[in-house]
Amino acid sequence: MAKSCCQTPEPDTATHNDPRWRCVLWIALIANAVMFVVEMMAGVAADSRSLQADALDFFGDAANYAISLGVAGMALAWRAKAALVKAATMLAFGVWVIGYAIYGLVAGSDPEPQTMGVVGTLALATNVIVALMLFRFREGDSNMRSVWICSRNDAIGNVAVLGAALGVFGTGDAWPDLLVASIMAGLALWGSAEVFRHARRELAHG
């Protein structure tokens, strides 16, 4: 797979169909899919809402990278429509996490800070590496920008998860975990609105 995504293709000067862009997307897709499995298992074991929310974010990002690969090389209108789909998934994720955090507050939870810290550090390292690879493409069309925004928000969210782990460890309460899950939901909602506005502008002028 690595060879097929990184080998030299037919000449194409379009940035959105750049072979380096495709290669980075493949790497990001695989990394996010793996981290979804790792973080979801750890989140359930540690009873951490923020880890489980971050795991679902990894899953959503893997799906978004797959969409980006599917529309790379297509007309701007198709890429903008794909960005709208991704904005909708980010919105759905944000709403779900808010609801899940409220459920945790009502039903109660007992997150395990050591697991949160270890897995949160691994997730942060993964997202920082992916974000650095995507940084050069951050000023592209709405589809490329949505990928960058997802990765940027993920890295911020991972720092927040580590903060939640420290908060749970220091206080012995679950509220830092629930608070961070809510912050991650806010990032998803903000990112969704930003991608939606950009995509709508492209469709209007496309």
N, C-alpha and C positions, 0 to 999 in steps of 0.2 A: 504494500500500500504506500509506504514512504516513497518508493521509487516512482510509482505512478503519479504521485502528486507533486513530486519535485523534479521530474525529468523535463528536459527542454521540449516545449510544445511548438506547434506551428507559430510563426511570428504573429504577435498581436500586441499593439501598442496601447490598447485600452486599459486603463488602470483597473477597472472593475473586473477585467478578465486576465489580469496579470498572473502568471504562473506562481510568482512568490506569494500573492494574495491567496490563491487556491491552496498552496502548500501550508501556509499559516492556518487557514481555516481547517484543514484536515488535522493538523496537530492539535488545534484548539478543541475540535470536536471529540477526538479520542481522549484528550486529557479531561474534558468535562464529563464525558460518559463514565470514565473510571472513577472520578471523584464523586459522582452521584451515588454510585454503589457504595463506596467506602464511607461517605459522610452520612448517608441514610442509615446504614447499619450501625454506625457509631452513635448517631442521634437517637435512634430507638433504644440502644443499649444504655445510653447516658441519660435518657429521658429529657433531652435538650430540645426545646422548641426552636432555638436559633440554629442549631446544627441541622435539624430536619428541614427548616425553611431554606437554609443555604444549599442543602442537598437538592431540593426541588428546583432551586435556582440553577444549579449545575445542569440538571436535566433539561430545563427550559432553554438554557444557553446551547446545549448540544443540539437540540432540535433547531434552534435559530441558525446555528452554523451550517447545519444540513440544508436549511432553506437557502442560505446565502450561496452555498456551493451550487445548488440547483438553478439559481437565477443568474449566476455569474456569466457574463457574456450576452445576456438578453438585453432588450431595449430598456431605457430608463423607466418607462411606465411600469413594466413588469417588476423591475427592482424596487420601485417605490411602493407598489402594491404588496410586495413581500415584506417591506419594512412596516407597512400598516398591520400585517398579520402579526409581526413580531411585537409591535406596540400593544396589540390586543393581548398577547400572551403575557407581556410584562404587567399589564393592568390586572389581568386575572390572577397572576401570582401575588401581586400586592394585596388585592382584596382577600384572597385566601389566607395569606399569612396574618393579616389583621384579625380575621375571624378565628384562626387557630390560636393566636396569642390570647384573645379574649377567653376562649375555651380553657386554655391552660390556667388563666387567672381564676376562673370560676371553679374548675374541677380540681385545681392544685397540681403541682409537679415538683419533682425532686431531682434537678439536674446534677450531673456529676462533673465538677469543674476540671479534674485532671484530663479526662477524655476530651472535653471541650477544648482545652488548651492545646493538646497534642494534635488533634485532627484539625482544629482551626489554624494552627501553624502550617500544616501540610497544605490546607486549602489556600491559605494566603500565598504561599510560595508558588503554587500552581497558577493562581490568577495573576500574580505579578509577572511571571514569565510570559504568560499569554498576552497580558496587556502591553508589555514591552514589545512583543513581536507585532502587535496590531497598531502601535503608536503611530507609525509612519503612514497608516491608511486612515487616520482619524478625520481628515478633512475631505473625504470622498463624498459620494452620494449618500442618500438617506439610509440605504441598505448597509453600506460600509460604516457609516457613522453609528448605526444602531448596534453593530457588532462591537465597536469601540466603547460605546456607552455601557453596554452590558458588562464588558470586562472591567472597565473602570469602577462601576458600581460594585461589582463582585469583590474587588480588592478592598474597597472601603468597607463593605459588609464583613469581610473576614477580619479586618482590624477590630471592628465592633464585636465580633464573636469572641475574640481574644479578651476584649475588655469585659464582656459578659462573664467569661470564665473567671477572670480575676474578681469580678464583683460577687459572683456566687461563692467563690472560695473565701472572700473576705467577710461577707455578711451571713453566709449560711442560708440565704433566702433565694427564692426562685425569681424574684422580680427583675434582677439584671438580665437574665436570660429572656424573659418576656419583653422587656423594654427593647433589647437589641433586635428581637424578631420584629417588633413594630417599626423600628428604624429602618430595617431592611425592606419592609413593606413600603415605607415612604420613599425610599430610593427607587424602588420599582415603579411606583406611581409617577414620580417625577421624570424618570427616564422614559416611561411610556409617553407622557405628554410631549417631551422634547422630540422623540422620534416621530410621533404622529404629526406634529407641526411641520417638521422638515419634509416628510413624505407628502403631505398635502400640498405644500408649496411646489414640489417637483411635479406632482400630477396636474396642478393648475397651469404650470408653464411648460408642460411636456408636449 
